Amino acid sequence: MALQFRDQDEARLDAFEEIVGGLVSEINARGKIEAAVASARTPIRPSNMADNLQEHIAQAAETTAPGKWRRMPSAAGHDPMVIHEKLPCAMLFIPSIKGISHAFGEDSYDDDIVAGCQVLADASASILKNARGEG
């Protein structure tokens, strides 16, 4: 079994690891089967995105898809993971069909791609206007 959990709070991630370890200990104490915990790779720590940039995305998302969007933390291996400490970053995701992501079966509906592009364009325009003092 592979288990992956993400959160922007490192203490919460550490707590999840402890909970998983405790569950494995409980399973092993029952004596029917044996389980072990092994980390497949170095843990990915949260990459905090710039609140002001995320807010531009949120406003654009609400305009394009009122009530049909949500904020999501990400610890996936995206570009901001390696540059967020030097440059302000923000991320925008669109839905994947059946939730399949980072796999060969990943796909998105054309309407979601178009909506995502619209949100990106509107958020980018808003960020630029704000930087120029126009908004």
C-alpha positions in Angstrom: 0.0 0.0 0.0 1.2 3.5 -0.8 0.1 6.4 1.3 0.6 10.0 0.5 -0.6 13.0 2.5 -0.1 16.7 2.0 -0.6 19.7 4.1 1.0 23.1 4.5 1.6 22.5 8.2 4.8 20.5 8.8 3.7 19.6 12.4 0.5 18.1 10.9 2.5 16.1 8.4 4.7 14.8 11.3 1.6 13.9 13.3 0.2 11.9 10.3 3.4 9.9 10.2 3.1 9.2 13.9 -0.5 8.1 13.4 0.5 5.7 10.6 3.2 4.3 12.8 0.7 3.8 15.6 -1.7 2.0 13.3 1.0 -0.3 12.1 2.0 -1.1 15.7 -1.7 -1.9 16.5 -1.9 -4.2 13.5 1.3 -6.0 14.5 0.1 -6.4 18.1 -2.9 -8.4 16.9 -0.5 -11.0 15.5 -2.6 -12.0 12.4 -0.4 -10.2 9.9 2.7 -8.2 10.0 3.0 -4.7 8.6 5.9 -2.3 8.3 6.4 1.3 7.4 9.0 2.3 5.0 9.4 5.7 3.4 9.7 5.4 -0.4 11.6 8.7 -0.6 12.6 11.8 1.2 9.5 13.6 2.5 8.3 16.6 0.4 8.0 19.6 2.6 5.3 22.2 1.9 6.0 25.0 -0.5 4.2 28.1 0.8 2.6 30.1 -2.0 2.4 33.9 -1.9 -1.0 34.8 -0.4 -1.3 37.9 -2.6 -0.8 35.9 -5.8 -3.1 33.2 -4.6 -5.8 35.8 -4.0 -5.6 37.1 -7.6 -6.2 33.5 -8.7 -9.0 33.1 -6.3 -10.8 36.2 -7.5 -10.3 35.1 -11.1 -11.6 31.6 -10.3 -14.7 33.0 -8.6 -15.4 35.2 -11.7 -15.0 32.3 -14.1 -16.5 29.5 -12.1 -18.5 31.0 -9.2 -18.6 28.6 -6.2 -17.0 25.8 -8.2 -13.4 26.1 -7.2 -11.3 25.6 -4.1 -7.9 26.4 -2.6 -5.6 23.4 -2.5 -2.2 23.1 -0.9 0.4 21.2 -3.0 3.6 19.5 -2.1 4.0 17.9 -5.5 7.3 18.3 -7.4 6.3 21.4 -9.3 8.6 24.3 -10.1 7.6 26.4 -7.0 9.0 23.7 -4.8 12.5 24.8 -5.7 12.0 28.5 -6.1 9.4 29.6 -3.6 12.0 30.7 -1.1 13.5 33.2 -3.6 10.5 34.3 -5.7 6.8 34.7 -4.8 4.9 31.8 -6.4 1.3 30.7 -6.9 -0.3 27.6 -8.5 -3.4 26.9 -10.4 -4.8 23.4 -11.0 -7.7 22.2 -13.1 -9.7 19.0 -12.5 -8.5 15.7 -13.8 -11.1 13.3 -15.1 -11.9 10.7 -12.3 -9.2 12.4 -10.2 -6.4 10.7 -12.0 -3.3 12.8 -11.7 0.4 12.3 -12.5 -0.3 9.0 -14.4 -0.7 7.9 -18.0 -4.5 8.0 -17.7 -4.6 11.6 -16.7 -6.8 13.8 -18.8 -9.0 16.9 -18.4 -12.2 18.0 -20.1 -11.8 20.7 -22.7 -14.2 23.0 -20.9 -12.0 22.7 -17.7 -8.9 23.5 -19.7 -10.5 26.5 -21.3 -11.8 27.7 -17.8 -8.3 27.2 -16.3 -6.7 29.3 -19.1 -9.3 32.0 -18.5 -8.6 32.1 -14.8 -4.8 32.2 -15.5 -5.3 35.1 -18.0 -7.5 37.1 -15.7 -5.3 36.5 -12.7 -2.2 37.4 -14.7 -3.9 40.7 -15.9 -4.9 41.5 -12.3 -1.4 40.9 -11.0 0.1 43.1 -13.7 -2.4 45.9 -13.1 -1.7 45.7 -9.4 2.0 45.9 -9.9 1.5 49.0 -12.0 -0.7 50.5 -9.3 -3.8 50.3 -11.5 -5.9 48.1 -9.4 
